[in-house]
Amino acid sequence: MNSNLLPDEKYSLIEGGLFRKAQMKFGVQNHQGLLALAGICIAWIPLVLLTAIEGTLYSGPDMPFLHDVAMHARILVALPVLILIRSVIDIKTTAVLKYMTLSLLDDEEQRKMISVTLPRMRKLACSSLTEIILILLVVGSAFSLSQSGAYTELLGGSTSWKLVNTQDGGMISLAGKWAAFISVPFFQFLLLQWLWRYIVWIMLLYHFSKAPLKLLSTHADRSAGLGIIILAQRSFSAIFFAGSMVISGQLIVLIMNSPDDFLLIQRVVIGYIILSLLLLLLPLLFFIGKLVRTKQKGLLHLSKLGTEMSRTFEKDWLTDIPFEKRIEDRQVDPSMAYDYSSMYDVLQQLRVVPVTVRDIVSLVVSIAIPFLPILFVYFSAAEVLQKIIGFLL
């Protein structure tokens, strides 16, 4: 089996499942924009129509539908993102898996990876059974909250488009029922599906870390050839970006109702960013042992080579023999010593964790961006600009 000739689908981790089969049947599997629009039509448009009929679209209760920033952030923004990111994550993870399989594994390990490990991980990540279990979890959770009266208890001393007052207390409105049993479970299913796929991805990288990888100590990425993994991690950061948008929407509602809770909100934001960053960097820690050994082995080999090269160089060049004579005798080229020195410097800079500070900063920024609107809710635009200028100066 020539692994180089296999189609990219053989290296894909997120191919399969009930919904993927349905998309293929209707020919929309490669139209993520259309699928995202369909998601909005299912989860958000009915809420607009129902609240308009019930008179809670833009007025009436203390929290009309159009004022519910948390719901819009969840359904109108984060849900489409979880649909749109499929193509990006699939392309990046497929490229990384193909590279690591073909470039870092020997022929026997390649066959094992392609015929055994990847199919098993793909089935674990995207099988129909996995999707059914996730659907049962979100539906069961929705009915459990409904039966326990959790939704009506949210009414408190205010009114919302989700609930209506009755003589017996509060009950879920028709729009609230659509949100509770359709819109929110739909979002939760997509989020749990991606989180589960990311867990499977972590398991796959752990498997790679235990395989006999052919790492190159002098590789230009200064990570022995493992620097490409960060491409996949950046694509998976979109999951946490969607989570940031959901949390940001909820925090905006909180700060609008309780401005004094800004310190608590700061802690929640910082905690979420740190947690997300740790989860994204966790799989890279699996390779520390191999990278440390690769660096030590490379330094030892280059040290031996450097000793021999330096001894020969000094013998041939640190003499009184005329320069023309040395060229005629084809003695050691001085540029070889310079090339060796550059290679040794590259090896000394080999990272034991295949990630750069720039990579970490880009991940933090991508996760933190959805929280910026909180500043403009708590402070005025002029105050925010003044604080930014103050930090810069």
Legacy VTK file of the C-alpha trace (Angstrom):
# vtk DataFile Version 3.0
C-alpha trace
ASCII
DATASET POLYDATA
POINTS 393 float
0.000 0.000 0.000
1.427 3.339 -1.093
0.334 5.725 1.632
1.211 8.749 -0.473
-1.457 7.833 -3.035
-4.314 7.472 -0.545
-7.071 10.132 -0.714
-7.231 12.752 2.033
-10.478 11.190 3.309
-8.384 8.333 4.697
-6.676 10.828 7.009
-9.832 12.716 8.021
-10.869 12.393 11.651
-14.337 13.989 11.476
-15.893 12.149 8.555
-19.118 10.208 9.164
-22.181 10.220 11.384
-25.939 10.477 10.858
-25.997 14.168 10.022
-23.063 13.891 7.645
-24.826 11.074 5.790
-27.989 13.181 5.565
-26.000 16.120 4.197
-24.396 13.875 1.575
-27.797 12.528 0.580
-29.056 16.052 -0.121
-25.747 17.164 -1.640
-25.029 19.944 0.876
-22.073 18.380 2.701
-19.661 20.981 1.307
-21.955 24.000 1.730
-21.296 25.048 5.318
-22.682 28.533 4.730
-26.006 27.088 3.595
-26.057 24.742 6.582
-25.352 27.633 8.950
-28.240 29.564 7.417
-30.457 26.507 7.871
-29.398 26.351 11.515
-30.490 29.961 12.025
-33.816 29.231 10.316
-34.428 26.334 12.707
-33.188 27.843 15.961
-33.648 31.632 15.719
-36.261 32.610 13.110
-39.103 30.688 14.859
-38.306 32.584 18.070
-38.715 35.886 16.217
-42.082 34.797 14.802
-43.393 33.331 18.069
-42.390 36.322 20.199
-43.947 38.647 17.595
-47.211 36.702 17.890
-47.025 36.674 21.697
-46.175 40.390 21.845
-42.766 39.900 23.490
-40.523 40.595 20.506
-39.375 44.130 21.420
-41.667 45.201 24.282
-43.932 43.875 27.018
-41.837 41.960 29.578
-38.760 43.271 31.365
-36.663 41.172 28.972
-38.199 41.141 25.466
-36.657 38.813 22.906
-34.671 41.425 20.993
-33.055 42.574 24.257
-31.910 39.077 25.220
-28.231 39.434 24.295
-27.343 36.067 25.813
-29.798 34.171 23.602
-28.716 36.008 20.455
-25.045 35.350 21.220
-25.809 31.657 21.657
-28.187 31.035 18.749
-27.524 33.778 16.208
-23.716 33.906 16.509
-22.152 30.905 18.273
-24.398 28.260 16.679
-23.525 29.238 13.063
-19.850 29.375 14.044
-20.009 25.760 15.272
-21.413 24.796 11.865
-18.995 26.869 9.778
-15.806 25.664 11.489
-16.184 22.112 10.230
-14.393 22.705 6.923
-11.499 24.570 8.543
-10.949 21.967 11.252
-11.249 19.100 8.776
-8.716 20.624 6.374
-6.183 21.441 9.109
-6.430 18.171 11.037
-6.314 16.117 7.831
-3.171 17.946 6.700
-1.495 17.465 10.090
-2.414 13.767 10.304
-1.231 13.115 6.763
2.082 14.858 7.399
2.721 13.100 10.710
1.772 9.713 9.257
3.844 9.946 6.082
6.815 11.963 7.355
7.289 10.866 10.953
6.352 7.147 10.874
8.055 4.208 9.180
6.199 2.019 6.667
4.911 -0.488 9.225
3.631 2.222 11.566
2.008 3.995 8.607
0.024 0.891 7.690
-1.049 0.437 11.291
-2.088 4.076 11.599
-4.088 4.142 8.350
-5.771 0.748 8.624
-6.328 0.457 12.382
-5.834 3.570 14.514
-7.409 6.272 12.350
-10.557 4.262 11.464
-11.055 3.437 15.147
-10.627 7.061 16.218
-12.888 8.274 13.388
-15.610 5.880 14.462
-15.228 7.014 18.048
-15.454 10.693 17.066
-18.223 10.663 14.458
-20.153 7.416 14.530
-23.950 7.385 14.416
-23.976 5.862 17.903
-21.944 8.786 19.254
-24.377 11.300 17.786
-27.406 9.405 19.132
-25.887 9.411 22.622
-25.265 13.166 22.436
-28.815 13.795 21.221
-30.226 11.759 24.104
-28.080 13.732 26.546
-29.247 17.171 25.416
-32.897 16.151 25.007
-32.888 14.404 28.369
-31.349 17.482 29.967
-34.023 19.746 28.443
-36.904 17.592 29.694
-35.269 17.206 33.094
-35.014 20.979 33.529
-38.607 21.391 32.373
-39.967 18.776 34.764
-37.994 20.163 37.694
-39.482 23.636 37.173
-36.059 25.222 36.619
-37.327 27.428 33.794
-40.242 28.902 35.753
-37.981 29.523 38.756
-35.887 31.840 36.565
-38.768 34.316 36.525
-37.896 35.751 39.935
-39.123 39.312 40.309
-38.907 40.161 36.589
-40.660 39.051 33.414
-39.126 37.511 30.294
-40.195 36.519 26.784
-39.504 32.914 27.802
-42.110 32.895 30.568
-45.644 34.107 31.154
-47.360 34.893 34.439
-50.436 32.882 35.389
-52.601 32.673 38.468
-50.631 29.639 39.580
-47.283 31.376 39.117
-45.253 31.199 35.901
-45.181 28.905 32.934
-43.041 28.601 29.822
-44.304 30.579 26.835
-44.571 28.992 23.394
-41.392 30.796 22.328
-39.738 29.676 25.548
-40.652 26.064 24.791
-39.124 26.327 21.311
-35.960 27.756 22.847
-35.853 25.154 25.625
-36.552 22.071 23.495
-35.259 23.023 20.027
-32.894 26.003 19.869
-30.799 25.480 22.990
-30.520 21.656 22.616
-29.471 22.161 18.987
-26.662 24.451 20.119
-25.725 22.132 22.977
-25.536 19.167 20.613
-23.141 20.992 18.276
-20.986 22.178 21.170
-20.809 18.747 22.834
-20.092 17.140 19.464
-17.096 19.398 18.888
-15.838 19.002 22.446
-16.030 15.220 22.066
-14.208 15.372 18.738
-11.495 17.450 20.371
-11.151 14.863 23.138
-10.711 12.173 20.478
-8.124 14.381 18.769
-6.223 14.600 22.073
-6.344 10.814 22.342
-4.965 10.506 18.800
-2.075 12.874 19.515
-1.314 10.868 22.646
-1.142 7.771 20.460
1.323 9.562 18.157
3.430 10.587 21.147
3.854 6.907 22.066
4.714 5.828 18.509
8.341 5.578 17.286
8.450 8.953 15.553
11.318 9.816 13.209
12.020 13.242 14.664
14.705 15.488 13.144
16.728 17.413 15.696
17.846 20.025 13.137
14.415 20.623 11.578
13.871 24.290 10.662
10.687 24.555 12.773
12.846 24.162 15.896
10.407 21.507 17.122
12.002 18.458 15.461
9.229 18.418 12.844
6.288 18.687 15.277
5.668 22.426 14.872
2.870 21.740 12.384
0.596 20.458 15.193
-0.178 24.037 16.190
-2.085 24.440 12.903
-4.663 21.946 14.146
-4.755 23.520 17.601
-5.488 26.927 16.077
-8.411 25.477 14.142
-9.807 23.823 17.282
-9.568 27.171 19.093
-12.716 28.120 17.135
-14.668 25.870 19.533
-13.491 27.929 22.485
-14.123 31.101 20.484
-17.778 30.049 20.198
-17.820 29.374 23.934
-16.420 32.864 24.532
-19.304 34.384 22.603
-21.884 32.508 24.660
-20.266 33.453 27.967
-19.794 37.051 26.802
-23.511 37.350 26.007
-24.453 36.074 29.456
-21.945 38.379 31.155
-23.264 41.395 29.229
-26.751 40.685 30.586
-25.273 40.291 34.074
-23.337 43.559 33.959
-26.347 45.447 32.589
-28.400 44.270 35.580
-25.602 44.346 38.183
-22.758 46.765 37.283
-21.151 46.114 40.677
-20.310 42.566 39.591
-17.600 43.741 37.167
-14.806 42.249 39.314
-16.548 38.860 39.267
-16.943 39.135 35.503
-13.212 39.850 35.143
-12.405 36.676 37.047
-14.778 34.605 34.929
-13.244 35.933 31.700
-9.659 35.405 32.833
-10.490 31.946 34.180
-12.146 30.885 30.925
-9.253 32.152 28.798
-6.701 30.326 30.956
-8.744 27.105 30.955
-9.192 27.230 27.174
-5.484 27.873 26.635
-4.522 24.963 28.873
-6.845 22.614 26.998
-5.390 23.705 23.647
-1.788 23.321 24.807
-2.311 20.082 26.753
-1.737 17.706 23.775
1.585 19.388 23.001
2.912 18.351 26.399
2.696 14.686 25.344
5.773 15.151 23.159
8.064 16.676 25.809
9.881 13.416 26.514
10.609 12.673 22.862
11.715 16.247 22.151
14.058 16.319 25.156
15.662 13.020 24.083
15.871 14.193 20.467
17.593 17.407 21.524
20.053 15.639 23.796
20.866 13.002 21.163
21.292 15.667 18.480
23.597 17.782 20.644
25.726 14.726 21.407
26.068 13.766 17.736
26.811 17.319 16.647
29.353 17.717 19.443
31.244 14.648 18.207
31.040 15.872 14.622
32.170 19.344 15.681
35.181 17.966 17.479
36.312 16.011 14.422
35.594 18.916 12.084
37.434 21.430 14.261
40.427 19.130 14.617
40.654 18.621 10.851
40.055 22.320 10.162
42.836 23.440 12.501
45.180 20.842 11.107
44.613 21.941 7.502
44.170 25.693 7.909
46.089 26.856 10.952
49.438 26.274 9.231
51.916 28.208 7.105
50.937 26.417 3.890
50.151 28.958 1.111
46.456 29.547 0.448
46.745 28.458 -3.211
48.237 25.174 -2.124
45.339 24.488 0.238
42.821 25.112 -2.547
44.674 22.812 -4.920
44.734 20.044 -2.311
40.974 20.522 -1.709
41.338 20.826 2.006
38.410 21.489 4.361
36.147 24.327 3.167
35.834 27.036 5.899
32.144 27.414 5.035
31.550 23.925 6.414
32.557 25.143 9.859
30.177 28.083 9.528
27.313 25.805 8.408
28.014 23.506 11.333
27.902 26.438 13.760
24.519 27.536 12.374
23.151 24.008 12.659
24.347 23.761 16.248
22.624 27.051 17.108
19.374 25.743 15.583
19.598 22.585 17.664
20.229 24.523 20.869
17.010 26.447 20.224
14.940 23.268 19.786
11.739 23.629 21.841
10.765 20.839 24.192
7.138 21.966 23.741
6.256 22.494 20.034
4.727 25.965 20.400
6.015 29.534 20.201
5.138 32.611 22.246
3.540 34.053 19.117
1.307 30.984 18.842
0.213 31.359 22.463
-0.543 35.055 22.024
-2.625 34.389 18.897
-4.647 31.738 20.752
-5.291 34.065 23.686
-6.368 36.899 21.379
-8.779 34.671 19.422
-10.433 33.478 22.637
-10.526 36.936 24.240
-11.979 38.941 21.318
-15.662 38.068 22.054
-15.304 39.565 25.540
-14.430 43.053 24.249
-18.089 44.215 24.049
-18.259 43.876 27.837
-15.862 46.813 28.151
-18.061 49.014 25.981
-21.098 48.084 28.065
-19.393 48.872 31.371
-17.342 51.843 30.164
-18.109 54.462 27.540
-16.157 54.382 24.274
-14.227 57.476 25.415
-13.266 55.796 28.703
-12.084 52.669 26.890
-9.997 54.740 24.475
-8.555 56.759 27.356
-7.526 53.602 29.212
-5.931 52.120 26.068
-3.920 55.296 25.481
-2.943 55.302 29.134
-1.609 51.740 28.900
0.342 52.564 25.736
1.894 55.715 27.179
LINES 1 394
393 0 1 2 3 4 5 6 7 8 9 10 11 12 13 14 15 16 17 18 19 20 21 22 23 24 25 26 27 28 29 30 31 32 33 34 35 36 37 38 39 40 41 42 43 44 45 46 47 48 49 50 51 52 53 54 55 56 57 58 59 60 61 62 63 64 65 66 67 68 69 70 71 72 73 74 75 76 77 78 79 80 81 82 83 84 85 86 87 88 89 90 91 92 93 94 95 96 97 98 99 100 101 102 103 104 105 106 107 108 109 110 111 112 113 114 115 116 117 118 119 120 121 122 123 124 125 126 127 128 129 130 131 132 133 134 135 136 137 138 139 140 141 142 143 144 145 146 147 148 149 150 151 152 153 154 155 156 157 158 159 160 161 162 163 164 165 166 167 168 169 170 171 172 173 174 175 176 177 178 179 180 181 182 183 184 185 186 187 188 189 190 191 192 193 194 195 196 197 198 199 200 201 202 203 204 205 206 207 208 209 210 211 212 213 214 215 216 217 218 219 220 221 222 223 224 225 226 227 228 229 230 231 232 233 234 235 236 237 238 239 240 241 242 243 244 245 246 247 248 249 250 251 252 253 254 255 256 257 258 259 260 261 262 263 264 265 266 267 268 269 270 271 272 273 274 275 276 277 278 279 280 281 282 283 284 285 286 287 288 289 290 291 292 293 294 295 296 297 298 299 300 301 302 303 304 305 306 307 308 309 310 311 312 313 314 315 316 317 318 319 320 321 322 323 324 325 326 327 328 329 330 331 332 333 334 335 336 337 338 339 340 341 342 343 344 345 346 347 348 349 350 351 352 353 354 355 356 357 358 359 360 361 362 363 364 365 366 367 368 369 370 371 372 373 374 375 376 377 378 379 380 381 382 383 384 385 386 387 388 389 390 391 392
